[in-house]
Amino acid sequence: MAYVTTWLSITVLMWGTIWDAAESTTLCAQCNSKHDKDCESDPPSASDCLERTSKRNGCLITRIYSDGQQKAFIRSCSTLDQNVPREGCVNDTLTGNKQRKCYVLCFEDGCNKSDVISGYSLLVIVMVVLLSLFVS
């Protein structure tokens, strides 16, 4: 019974966190290394995402590689409907050039300001570990 109560508490906490994030305006660091050479090493403060949609807003880090070298680094706002993976890379052919785009999508204010793990990701990791202890 204690396992069920713990599991329910964790589930309610997780959904509460997701619901709060979905209801609020997201603040994200926004810059592009093509226009701001310090975008990757010294990002600007997080600012309001101007795009307001019914979709959940998040923050995004995008790295673009071509010929094995990083060509661009972008910190931006994003929505779930932009068809980018939460974390991972995809191959892209743009104007005949083969590019690889790598993404990190997160949902807390300022979470794209650094490459450290976000609170939401940490919560999910802890939840998975706890559930695996209770299930086994």
Secondary structure, DSSP 8 states (H G I E B T S, - for coil): -HHHHHHHHHHHHHHHHHHHHHHS--EE--EETTT-TTTTTS----EE-----SS-EEEEEEEEEETTEEEEEEEEEEEGGG---SEEEEEEEETTEEEEEEEEEE-STTTTSSSS--HHHHHHHHHHHHHHHHH-
